[in-house]
C-alpha cells in the first residue's frame, strides 16, 4: 500500500498527512467555471462522464492533491429514486417534496436507480483510468438524514425544520424515508466501488441538528448500517464518515459505526479532537474554510496548528467544510505548502 491516503485510513501515522479538500472541484477555480459553462448547467455537468471527470481532475493537475473525490451531488440519489430535481441559479437545489405516504409510494428502489446513475459510474471508471497512480479516488453519497431533509422540505433550510416536523408528526413515514435512503445509498455506493472507487465518504452535513437519541437513531445508526454492509461486500474498503457539527457525538463514532475515519468540522478545535476523537482512528479535518478567503499569516498559522495537533496519530488534512466560491486559488497552494513544511522544518 503506497498511496498516502490509504495508509492514513489504515491507521498509519505519517510524517506529512495526505491532503485533499471538500469541494476541491468547484467554483473557486476558473477552469471549473469554463467546463460548467460548456456543460450548460449543473445537472448536465454531473451526468456528462467526460466533463465530470474533467472537473474532478482539474484540482489534481493544479495542486497535486493526494485524493480526488468524484464530482457529483448528494441529490442525484433522490432524483434516481423518482423525485423531481432542478437547480435555481443563485438559490440552489429544488426537489419535489415527500410529505405523505402517497408521496413516498411514488418513490422507486433497487435497480431503477442505476438507470439514472449509470453516467456517474462511468465517470468513476474514467477517473480510475486517468488519475495519477499515487492519487486515491473517493466515491461518496449523502447520509440518509441529510438527504431526507432536502426531500421533505423540497430545498435546503437553515434549521432542517420541515424534516424535524415530519419526524415529530409522522414518525412512521419519516423512518420509511430514512430506510429507503439507507437502502439506496448502499446500492449507489456499491456500484461506485465496483466502478473503481477506492474509498467512500458519507456526508451528513446536517447531523448536528439531530440531538440525543435522534442523533443515534438517524445519524449514527444509518452510518453503521451502510458501513457494515459495504464492508461485508468489499472487505477492506475504507469508509470516511462526516457527521458535521456532531460535537461530543464525534466521540466514539469510529467504534459505533465501523468507519475507518471520522471527518470533523471546525466547530471543535483540533486539540480537542486529537484528544477525544483520534484515539478511535483516523481523523480528517479541520481548517476553517474562511482562511482560504482571507489568506495571510493566519492561514499558514492555523494550517500548521491543525497539522501539529493531529501529528501523533493517523490524520488526513482537509477543511472543516467545503471550500467556498470566493476562496482565492493561490491560498490553496499556500495551505498545501504550509502542511508540507511542518515536518520538514
Secondary structure, 3 states (H helix, E strand, C coil): CCCHHHHHHCCCCCCCCEECCCCCCCCCCHHHHHHHHHHCCHHHHHCCHHHHHHHHHHHHHHHCCCEEECCCCCCHHHHHHCCCEEEECCCEEEECCCCCHHHHHCCCCCCHHHHHHHHHHHHHHHHHHHCCCCCEEEEEEECHHHHHHHHHHCCCCCCCHHHHHHHHHCHHHHHHHHHHHHHHHHHHHHHHHHHCCCEEEEEECCHHHCCCHHHHHHHHHHHHHHHHHHHHHCCCCEEEEEECCCHHHHCCHHHHHCCCEEECCCCCCHHHHHHHCHHHCEEEEEECCCHHHHCHHHHHHHHHHHHHHCCCCCEEEEECCCCCCCCCHHHHHHHHHHHHHHCCC
